Amino acid sequence: GDKFYDANIIFLLRNPRWAIPSYQTMRHELQYSTSWEQSYSRRPNTYTKRPDIPEWIRWRDRQFRRQLRMWGWMIDFYMNNGLRRTLDDGRQIIDWHCKPNKEIINSCFPKTIVTYEKLNSKNTLIGEAEAQRLADAMIEGREDLLPIAEKEDWRCAYDETILKRATEPQWDGTNRDVVGPPGDQKNFTWFQLQDIKTELERLITNYTNVTLGWDVDPIANQLVFSLADYLTEIDYEISITPPYTWPPTSTPSDSPSSLPTPSPTFKPT
């Protein structure tokens, strides 16, 4: 409705090194559903267990390039106000919902970028600060439209949310540490880590582009700051990963394995 037209977009970002394995865990819990109905009926399985490592490796080697490409394209989508690419040839289009003449939403460009790593940090001071940034972005310009607690109560709300981990078994991924292997055992090959590094460098190069004006855009600066942290993590993991494992092979059912084009995307006007 009219209230959604003025919605503030908040983009939640996570390092692909961990976002892709986490997505595979959710797909496993949903038994690799292929429809909304199947996913909905399998909701009780979510946040309960991780698959074994052989299953992860099989899925990873079939899906890696597609998932990495989609992760990067998701960033391009929001940073370019609804830019989409077709899966077959990478052709660029503007999402129907984000077109100004459709009057569905004023802008798909994010008001702010929140990182999963900070929001879920074991350091509650970092998590609380990120949660406050999230709340600030939610209510900016919409104070009269959103029912929200008084600002002095935000810290209490954050603390109570964190405490739910101890009382609610499916509150977050904590229960997965009890059933199934630890999350840090879901690794990538040296070649795959190199591909992740290449995609991070593509995005950093694009969203610091002086000619396109990204270097002075505050949201792009937020994005690049987080991507640089991810790149540091990937560089370290590359340095301790033996480079003798073979790259994954394609299967007939895989989507095209080409990575995103390095050509820059234009800042939305």
C-alpha positions in Angstrom: 0.0 0.0 0.0 0.9 3.7 0.3 3.0 3.0 3.5 5.2 0.5 1.6 5.9 3.0 -1.1 8.0 5.1 1.3 9.7 2.0 3.0 13.3 2.2 4.0 15.4 -0.6 2.5 17.9 -2.1 4.9 20.4 -4.5 3.3 21.7 -7.3 5.5 25.2 -8.4 4.3 27.2 -11.5 5.2 30.5 -12.9 4.1 29.9 -15.3 1.2 32.4 -17.6 2.9 29.8 -18.3 5.6 26.6 -17.2 3.8 26.8 -20.0 1.2 27.3 -22.8 3.7 24.5 -21.4 5.9 22.2 -21.4 2.9 23.0 -25.0 2.2 22.2 -25.9 5.8 18.7 -24.3 5.4 18.2 -26.1 2.1 19.1 -29.4 3.8 16.6 -28.7 6.7 13.9 -27.9 4.1 14.8 -31.2 2.3 15.7 -29.2 -0.8 12.1 -28.1 -1.4 11.1 -26.9 -4.8 7.9 -25.0 -3.9 6.6 -22.6 -1.4 4.2 -25.2 0.0 7.0 -27.7 0.6 9.1 -25.1 2.4 6.2 -23.9 4.5 5.3 -27.4 5.7 8.9 -28.1 6.6 9.4 -25.0 8.8 9.6 -27.1 12.0 12.9 -28.5 10.6 14.6 -25.1 10.4 17.5 -24.2 12.7 17.7 -27.8 14.0 20.7 -29.5 12.4 23.5 -29.4 9.9 24.1 -31.9 7.1 27.1 -34.2 7.1 30.2 -33.0 5.4 30.0 -35.4 2.3 26.6 -33.9 1.5 27.9 -30.4 1.9 30.8 -31.2 -0.5 28.5 -32.7 -3.2 26.2 -29.7 -3.0 29.1 -27.2 -2.9 30.8 -28.6 -6.0 27.5 -28.5 -8.0 26.3 -25.1 -6.8 29.3 -23.0 -5.9 29.6 -20.8 -8.9 25.9 -20.2 -9.2 25.6 -19.3 -5.5 28.6 -17.0 -5.6 27.3 -15.3 -8.7 23.9 -14.8 -7.0 25.5 -13.4 -3.9 27.3 -10.7 -5.9 24.3 -9.9 -8.1 22.2 -9.4 -4.9 24.5 -6.6 -3.9 24.4 -5.1 -7.4 20.6 -5.3 -7.3 20.2 -3.1 -4.3 23.1 -0.8 -4.9 21.7 -0.1 -8.4 18.1 0.4 -7.4 16.7 -2.9 -8.7 19.3 -4.0 -11.3 18.8 -7.6 -12.3 20.6 -10.0 -14.6 19.1 -12.9 -16.4 20.6 -16.3 -15.5 21.1 -17.4 -19.0 23.1 -14.6 -20.5 23.6 -12.0 -17.7 21.5 -9.5 -19.5 20.7 -6.4 -17.3 17.2 -5.3 -16.6 15.5 -3.2 -13.9 13.2 -5.2 -11.6 9.5 -4.4 -12.2 8.9 -3.5 -8.6 11.6 -0.9 -8.6 10.5 1.0 -11.7 9.4 4.5 -10.7 6.4 4.5 -13.0 5.0 1.4 -11.2 4.7 3.4 -7.9 5.2 0.3 -5.8 8.2 1.6 -3.9 10.0 4.9 -4.0 13.5 3.4 -4.1 15.1 0.0 -3.9 18.4 1.6 -2.9 19.3 0.8 0.7 19.0 3.3 3.5 21.9 1.5 5.3 23.9 -1.7 5.3 23.8 -3.9 8.4 26.3 -6.8 8.6 25.4 -10.2 10.0 28.8 -10.5 11.6 28.3 -7.4 13.8 24.6 -8.0 14.5 25.4 -11.5 15.7 28.7 -10.7 17.4 29.6 -12.4 20.6 30.6 -8.9 21.8 27.3 -7.5 22.9 28.5 -4.0 22.6 29.2 -4.5 18.9 25.8 -6.3 18.4 23.9 -3.6 20.3 25.5 -0.8 18.2 24.6 -2.6 15.0 21.0 -3.2 16.2 20.7 0.5 16.9 21.8 1.4 13.4 19.2 -1.0 12.1 16.4 0.6 14.2 17.6 4.1 13.3 17.3 3.3 9.6 13.9 1.7 10.1 12.3 4.8 11.6 14.1 7.5 9.7 11.4 9.7 8.2 8.7 7.2 9.4 8.5 7.9 13.1 4.7 8.4 12.9 4.1 5.3 10.9 6.0 2.5 12.8 5.1 1.4 16.3 8.4 1.2 18.0 9.7 1.2 21.6 11.2 4.3 23.1 14.9 4.6 22.2 16.0 4.3 25.9 14.4 0.8 25.8 16.3 -0.5 22.8 19.2 -1.9 24.8 16.8 -3.9 27.0 15.1 -5.3 23.9 18.4 -6.3 22.4 19.5 -8.0 25.6 16.3 -9.9 25.8 16.6 -11.0 22.2 20.1 -12.4 22.9 18.8 -14.3 26.0 16.3 -16.1 23.8 19.2 -18.2 22.5 19.2 -20.1 25.8 15.5 -20.7 26.0 14.2 -21.0 22.4 15.8 -24.1 20.6 15.0 -22.7 17.1 15.6 -19.0 17.9 18.8 -19.0 15.7 21.4 -21.4 14.5 22.7 -22.3 18.0 21.0 -25.6 18.1 22.8 -26.7 14.9 26.0 -26.9 16.9 24.4 -29.8 18.8 23.1 -31.8 15.9 25.6 -32.2 13.0 29.2 -31.1 12.4 30.5 -27.7 13.5 29.9 -25.0 10.9 33.6 -24.3 10.4 34.0 -27.8 9.0 32.1 -26.7 5.9 35.1 -25.6 3.9 35.9 -24.5 0.3 38.7 -25.6 -1.9 41.7 -23.3 -2.6 40.3 -22.6 -6.1 36.9 -21.7 -4.8 38.4 -19.4 -2.2 40.3 -17.7 -5.1 36.9 -17.2 -6.9 35.4 -15.7 -3.7 38.4 -13.3 -3.6 37.9 -12.4 -7.2 34.3 -11.5 -6.6 35.0 -9.4 -3.6 37.7 -7.5 -5.5 35.2 -7.0 -8.4 32.7 -5.4 -6.0 35.3 -3.3 -4.2 36.6 -2.0 -7.5 33.2 -1.2 -8.7 31.9 0.6 -5.6 35.0 2.7 -5.3 34.8 3.9 -8.9 35.5 7.6 -8.9 34.1 8.2 -12.4 30.7 6.7 -11.5 30.7 8.6 -8.2 30.7 5.6 -5.9 33.7 6.9 -4.0 31.6 9.6 -2.3 28.5 7.7 -1.8 28.1 6.9 2.0 26.2 3.6 1.4 28.9 2.4 -1.0 31.5 3.4 1.6 29.7 1.2 4.2 29.6 -1.6 1.7 33.3 -1.4 0.7 34.4 -1.2 4.4 32.7 -4.6 5.1 33.8 -6.2 1.8 37.4 -5.2 2.7 37.0 -7.1 6.0 35.7 -10.1 4.2 38.6 -10.0 1.7 41.1 -10.0 4.6 39.4 -13.1 6.0 39.5 -14.8 2.6 43.2 -13.9 2.1 44.1 -15.5 5.4 42.1 -18.7 4.7 43.7 -19.0 1.2 47.2 -18.7 2.9 46.4 -21.8 5.1 44.5 -23.9 2.5 46.6 -26.4 0.5 46.2 -25.5 -3.2 46.4 -29.1 -4.5 42.7 -29.9 -4.4 41.1 -30.0 -7.9 38.4 -27.5 -8.8 34.8 -28.7 -8.9 33.4 -30.2 -12.1 30.1 -29.2 -13.7 27.2 -31.5 -14.0 24.6 -31.5 -16.8 22.0 -30.0 -14.4 24.2 -27.1 -13.3 23.5 -23.5 -14.4 26.2 -21.8 -16.5 29.4 -21.6 -14.4 30.7 -18.2 -15.6 31.3 -15.6 -12.9 29.8 -12.1 -12.9 31.1 -9.7 -15.5 33.8 -7.3 -14.1 32.3 -4.4 -15.9 31.1 -1.7 -13.5 27.5 -0.9 -12.7 26.3 2.6 -12.7 25.3 4.5 -9.6 21.5 5.0 -9.5 20.2 8.5 -10.1 
